[in-house]
Amino acid sequence: MKPMMCFELRAALEDMGLKPTVLAKVCGVKYLEAWRWIQGERKIPRSVRIILTLIKTRAPSLVMSGQLLEWEVKRHHVFREGETFRDVLKRWHPDVNQRDTTAEMQVINQFR
């Protein structure tokens, strides 16, 4: 299973009606760490997908079998609050970001 991206995390939180403060609490981290996941500033630990799957399905057997949920990313999860392609590109382009953002750029280009 591919790592969770911030766009998918935003989709999961919206789908489940969870606020970042609740995410931080159930994951046992400070709010700032959860905020950094949502903003894409930090990699999202695999345990976050596991926790969200458990909350959504209430089915530990699903998690034990390795069948973790994936959420559908929509345009508003990528382009937030009037952001343009250029705005998003500034944040996610590998030359600017100094890290491999290939997966994120593929998602961004889908909604261009």
C-alpha positions, 0 to 999 in steps of 0.5 A: 500500500502506498504511503498516505499523502496529505491530500488523502488525509484531508479527504479522510478527515472530511469524510469522517467529519474529524477535526485536526485536534481530534486526529492529534488526540487519537494519534497521541501527538501534539496538534502541531504534528497533526497540522504538519501532516495535513499541510504536507510538511511531514510524512504521515506515519502508517499508523495514522491510516491504521487508526483512521481505518479502525475509526471508520470501519470499527473492524479490527479484523480488516486491519489485521488482514492488512486491508487498510482504507484509501480515501478518494482525493478530490480537487478541493483537497489539493487546491484549497481556498482559492489556490491556483495551480501556480500557488500549489506548484510553488509548495510542491515542486521538487526543486523548491521542496528539496525532497521527492514530491513525485507522488504529490505532483502526479495528484496535483497534475490530475486536477490541473 
